[in-house]
Amino acid sequence: MTELHIAIKDLRGALRSRFFIGVAVFVPLLVTALFFFAFGGQVSQAGKGPGMAPVRTVVVNQDAGQLQLGRLVANMLSGPQLRDIVSCTEVGDTVVARRVLARRQADVAVIIPAGFSAAALDSAGSAEVLVLADPVKTIGPAVVQAVLQRLLDGLSGSKILLNTYRSAARAAGVVPDGRVIAGLMQQYQEAAQGGGAAVAVRAPGAGEDVSAMFRRMMASIFSGLMVFFAFYTGAYTALSLVREHEDGTLARLFTVPVGRARILGGKMLSVVGTVAIQAVVLVVASTLLFGLRWGQAGSSALALVGTVVASSGFGVMLASFIKSTRQGGPVLGGGLSVAGMLGGLFTQAVPNMPAALSKVALALPQGWVIRGWNMSIAGRSATDMLVPFGVMLLWGAACFAVGVLVFRRRFA
């Protein structure tokens, strides 16, 4: 049990260290808190993001034609498909519409001219739908204009339909029948209205779980911080062997008749224990403080274990090549920062990263660890995690083997 006793003693010292509390735990949580409160203030706690308010629209329908195409446009603007983005009210005339617009009781006024249906029947006729807008508003009028353009483009198809019928009738020596024209237009209206139901239009952000999206993004950012500091803690804890060697305490410890291999084993075990406590504390604290979600229990457990093994092994290997504590700061700071950058720990929130960088990341243990966390956060199952988990274990075991071999040769 000598290895366990040594590990527990070193672990107690680490937990009492201001470095462990400050750098290994406090700093990642502090950085995440800054991101969270800087960008999460507009996120509703109920889980619904603030959607765009419906555009207040008034409609004046002056069309009195037989086909009532003006009525079709008015009904479409006030229909259920557009209810989330357009709040439509019909008024009697343009004077009322202009007054409502001037008082800023509406954002947009749509005026359907007289003879709108007749213009659709006449191949040479034309009629313009007038859109009046509050000059202060920009997005709302653009939205209504885009909706109207879609409707009018569809109605322009009716004119093509009628022209085709008239041309065919003339070619056959038949006088175009008004009842046939009315029937064709009725069928076209029904098809246009039916086709509109297949299009789902909604306000940007309305009904979307923006809070969950934000927390997934924060979990992705925090996972990069957590992995970086896990690797740093593993290396810094392993560096205690170098510090104790310089202080002479390691030489005195080697005089104990238990074998140097077991003493080194206890030191390595303390590295694993320290990183494990750090990772568990960060995951639990981020869940309780910020509501971050780490995926399914099995997946997050595999990612957590893989993080501990890979970061501990890498830290032991890196520390084994450090000759003195003076070299420790530059080597740990520079080496781990470069490895973290190449491993993708600092680009978690950057979309569409180049494929070359993703391939480079998989050449480092950091890249596989962060890949495991990303898969877990995305909701992948534990079965899907087996490959990155296995690679993390292999990286950790290989780095452990190299580090222990170097330390044994140094202290032989």
N, C-alpha and C positions, 0 to 999 in steps of 0.2 A: 504493500500500500504506500510505499515511499513516493512513487510518482504522483499519486493522488494528493498526498500531504503537501508536496512541493507546489503542485498546481493550485491547491486551495489557498496556500500562503500567498502566492503571487497574485492570485485572483482577488484576495482581500486588499492587497496593496493597490491593485489597479482600481478597484471600486472606491477606495478612499482618495484616489488621485484627482486633483482638480483638473488635470489634463483630460482624464477619461470622462469626467462629468461635463466639462466645458466643451472640448473639441469633439469628442466621440458622440455625445448625445445632444448637448444644448445647441451647438452651432447648426446641425442639420434641421432641427426643429425650428430654430429662429429664422433661418433662411426660408423655410417652407411657410412659416407664419407671415413673413413679409410678402411673399407671392400671394398667399391666400387672401390677406386683407387688402392688398393692393388691387387685385383683379377679381376678387370674389365678392366685393361689396354690393354689386348689382345683381347677384344671383339670389333668387328667392329661396328662402329656407324651405318652402313647401315643395320645391323641386321643379317649379315652372319658371322658365325664363320670361322676361318681359317682352311680349310681342308688340308689333307695330299696331297702334290704334287704328281702327277702321277709318277709311277716308270718308268724311262726311260729304255726301253727294246729294244734290237736288236735281230732279229731272223735269223738264218741261216738254210734254209730248204734244206737239201741234199737228201731228199727222192724223188725218181723218180718212185715209184711203181704205179701199175695200179689204185689202190684205192685212191691214193693221200691222205693218212691219215696225212702225214706231213703238207699238205696244210690245212687240217681241223684244226690242232692245231694252225698253224700260223694265220688262219682267226679268230679263237676264241680269240686269244690273242689281236688281233687288232679290234675285234668286238665292237659294241656299248654297250654291256653289261658291258664291262670292261674299257670303255673309261675314266671313272673317276679315276681309280686307276692305269692303265697301259697305258703308251704312247709307242706304239709299232712301230718299223721300221724294215723292212727286208733288209738284206745286202747279198752280193753275196757269201762270203766264211768266214771261221773261222779266217783267217788272218786279214781281215777287222774288224771282230767282236772284236778280241783281241786288235787291235790297238785302236778302239773306246773306249773300256773299259779301256785301259791303260791311255788314255788321259782324262779319267773321263767325256767323252761326253755321257756316258750311265752308268746306274747302274747295269744292268743285261744283260747277253748274253745267249740266248737259242739256242742250236745247236741240230737240229733234224737230226739223222744219216741216212746215206743211208741204204736202206733195212728196213726202219721202217714199211712200209705197208706190206712187205713180212713177217716180223716177226709176224705181226698180223694175217696173213693167215696161217702160219705154227704153228701147235700146240706145236712144240718143239722149235720154234725159239724165239729169244729175241733180243731186241734192246733198248739201254738206251738213253734217252734224257739228254744231258749234259747242266748243268746250271753253268755258270761262273758269278761271282759276284765281285764287288768292295769290298775288305776286310774291308773298312771303314764303308760300309753300312751294316745295320742289318735288319731293318724293311722291306725295299724294296725287297730284295731277298727272305725273308720269305713269303711275299705276293705273289710274282710270283711263288714260289715253291708250295704254297698251291693251287693256281689256276691250275698249271700244274698237280698236284697230282689228283685234281678232274677230269680233262680232261682225264688223263691216266687211272684212275680207270674206267671211262666210256668206254674207248677204250678196256680195258681188258675184258669187257663184250662181245665184238665182238668175242674174241677168244673162250670164253665159248659158244657163239652162234654157231660158226663154228664147234667146237668139238661135240656139240650136234647133228648138222646136219650130220656130217660124221659118227658118231656112229649109228644114225638112218638109214642112207643109207646102211652101212655095214650090219646091222642087217636084212635089207630087201633084201640084195643081190644086191644092186644097186650101181653102180660106182658113186661117187660124181661128180656132174656136175659143171664145172667152171662157167657157166652162172648163175646157181642157187646161187652159192656162191657169185658171184658179185652182184646179185640182193639182196641177204640177207644183204650184207655189205652196199649197197646203202640205203636200208630201215633203217638200223641201224644208218647210218650217219645222215639221215634226222630226225630220231627220237631224236638223241642226240642233233642236232642243234636246233630242235624245243623245246626240253625240256630246253635248256639253256636259252631261252627267258623268262622262268617263274621264273628265279632267278635274283633278283635285287641286284647288287653289287655296292658299292660306297665307296669312301674314307671316313675315319672317320671324321665326322664333316662337310663334304662337303654338302652344300645345307640345313643344319639344322639351324634353327633360334636360334643360340646360344645366341644372344643378348637377345631375349625374355626369354629364359630359365634362363639366368643369372639374369635378372630383377625380374623374379618370385621368384628365390631363395633369392634375396636381399629383396624383399617385405616380404617374410616369416620371414627372420631374423629381419627386421625392425619392423614387427608387434609384435614380442616378446619383443623387447625393448620398443616399444610404450605402450604396455599393462602393462609392469612392471612399467614404469614411471607414467602411468595414475593411477595405484593403489597407488604408492608412493605419487603422488601429492594429491590424494583424502585424504589420511591419514594425510599428513602434513598440508593440509589446514584445516581439521577438528581439528587438534591439536591446532589451534589458540584459540579455546575455553579454553583449559587448560592454554595457555600462558596469555590470557586476565584475566583469573581467578586469576592467580598468581600476575599479575600486578595491579589488582584491578579495571581495566576498565570494566570488565564484571559486577561487583557489582554495579558500577555507572550506567551502562546501564539498569540494572534491576530496577532501581528507576524510570525509565520512565514509565508512566501509560499506557502501551500498552499490558502488559501481557508477562510473561516469555516464554510461548509457542510460541508466535509470534516472539519473539526475536530469540529463538532457531531455529524456522522455517526459518528465514532469514539467519542465519548462515549456516544451511544445504543447503539452496538454493545457497549460495555463493560457497559451495564445488562443487555442480553440475556445476555451471557456469564456475568455474576455470578449472575443468577437461574437460568440453566440448570445451572450447577455446583451451586448450592444444592439445586435440586430433585432432581438425579440423586443427590447424596450422601445426601439424606434418604430417598429411595426405597430405595437400596441398603442403607443402614445399618439402616433399619427392617425390611427383609427378613432381613438377617443376624442382627440382635440380637433381634428379637421374633418372627420367623417370619411376618410379615404377608404376605398374598397380595393382589396388585393386579390379578388377572384375567389375561386372555389378553395375550400379548406385544404384539400389534397394538393392542389397545384401550388398554392402559396407555401405550404409546408415543404414541398420539394425545392422550391426556389430559395426558401430560407436556409435549408440544410446545405444546398449547393453553394450558397453565398458564404456560409461559415467555412466550409471545407476549402473552397477555392481561395478565398481571401486569406485564410490562415496559412495555407501552404505557400501562397505567393509571398506573403509577408516574411515567413521563415526563410525562404530562399533569398529574398532581397536583402534581408538583414545579415545573412551569412556571409555576404561579400563585402560588408562594411567593416573596415579595419579598426575604426575608432569612432567615438561619439561625435567628433568634429565633422566627420564625413556624413554622419547620419542625417542632419538637416538637409543639405543639398541633394543627397542621393534619394532620400525618401520624398522630399518635396518635388524635385525635378522628375525623378523616375515615375512616381505614381501619377503626377499631373500629365505627363506625356502619355503614359499607358491609359489613363482615364480618357484623354481626348481621343486617342486612336480607338479606344474601346467603345466610344459613343456614349459615355456617361454624361457629357455636358451638352449633348445635342438631342436630348429626349423630346423637347418641345418643338424641334425644327422639323417641319414636314418635308417630304420628298428629298431626303438626303441622297447624294450620289451613290450608285450601286457599288462603286469601287471602295468607298469608305465602309460600307456594310461588310464587304468581304475582308477588309483589313481588320475590322473589329473582331471577326471570328477567328483571327489568328492570335488573339489574346484571351486570357481567362475573363477579363472584365467584359468583353463582348458577349461571351456565352452566358455570364451571370445576368447581365442586363436583358439579354434576349429571353432568358427564363422568366424574369419578372414581367416583361412586356406581354409574354404569352399568358401568364397568370392573370394580369390585370385585364387582358382582353377576354377573359372567361374561358380559356382553353382548359380542357380536362387534364387530370393527372396523367392519363395515358399519353396525351400529346406532349407532355413535359418530359417523358422518359429520355429522349435523345439529348436535349440540352442538360438535363440533370446528370446523365451519365458522363457527358463531356466535362461538366464542372467537377465531378468526382475525380475523373482522370487528371485534370489539370491540378487539382489540389494534391492528389497523391504523388504526382510527378514532382511538383515543386517541393513538397515535404521531403521527398527522398533526396533531392539535390541539396536542400538546405541542411538537413540532418547530416548528410555525408560531409559537407564542408565544415560544419561545426565540430564534428567528431575529429576530423583531421587537425583542426586548429587546436583543440583542447586535448589531444591525445597525450 
